[in-house]
Amino acid sequence: MKYILVSKERVLAELGKGTGREYAGGTDVCVCPECGYEELHSRGISCNQKTCPECGNPLTGKGAPGEI
């Protein structure tokens, strides 16, 4: 078995990058599961940190407009 030494800084820099959509920046659209309101996702701000301007519920992420 091989072990690779990696610095703490490198590990922390890579943390949360994931693969697929997470690595590419996550979701494309934030949507309200209650009323269907949609807005484009802003990189660096999680959809669930935003609230729907129409009904006040937390938004959730989805892949692309029209996709659930």
Wavefront OBJ file of the C-alpha trace (Angstrom):
o trace
v 0.000 0.000 0.000
v 1.350 3.453 -0.923
v 0.878 6.576 1.142
v 1.073 10.075 -0.271
v 1.867 12.974 2.015
v -0.263 16.017 1.292
v -0.139 19.346 3.068
v -3.053 20.504 5.193
v -3.399 23.574 2.942
v -3.780 21.392 -0.156
v -6.422 19.240 1.504
v -8.394 22.307 2.625
v -8.104 23.882 -0.845
v -9.581 20.756 -2.452
v -12.298 20.233 0.159
v -15.821 20.435 -1.224
v -14.850 20.421 -4.896
v -16.422 17.030 -5.492
v -17.034 15.825 -9.011
v -19.662 16.422 -11.638
v -22.034 19.333 -10.977
v -20.471 20.215 -7.630
v -17.047 20.585 -9.225
v -18.505 22.599 -12.119
v -20.150 25.068 -9.742
v -23.264 23.226 -8.663
v -26.721 23.975 -9.928
v -27.743 26.262 -12.792
v -31.062 27.429 -11.377
v -32.588 28.058 -7.939
v -36.270 27.139 -7.704
v -39.002 27.466 -5.104
v -40.485 24.021 -4.402
v -43.728 25.656 -3.216
v -44.718 28.070 -6.033
v -42.255 27.218 -8.834
v -40.449 30.593 -8.958
v -37.041 30.253 -10.668
v -33.914 32.411 -10.846
v -30.401 31.841 -12.137
v -27.975 30.539 -9.545
v -25.260 32.959 -8.395
v -21.920 31.236 -7.881
v -20.794 31.389 -4.263
v -24.318 31.724 -2.834
v -26.147 28.493 -2.081
v -29.740 28.338 -3.318
v -30.956 27.348 0.152
v -29.523 30.619 1.518
v -31.996 32.533 -0.669
v -35.732 32.952 -0.141
v -38.467 33.123 -2.736
v -39.516 36.738 -3.380
v -43.064 35.557 -4.153
v -43.883 33.327 -1.174
v -40.902 33.532 1.229
v -39.934 29.837 1.190
v -36.278 28.753 0.882
v -35.124 28.035 -2.669
v -33.524 24.772 -3.744
v -31.165 23.963 -6.621
v -31.930 22.160 -9.850
v -29.901 21.392 -12.959
v -31.284 23.609 -15.712
v -34.423 25.645 -16.478
v -37.407 23.311 -16.856
v -35.563 20.340 -15.249
v -36.451 19.005 -11.787
l 1 2 3 4 5 6 7 8 9 10 11 12 13 14 15 16 17 18 19 20 21 22 23 24 25 26 27 28 29 30 31 32 33 34 35 36 37 38 39 40 41 42 43 44 45 46 47 48 49 50 51 52 53 54 55 56 57 58 59 60 61 62 63 64 65 66 67 68
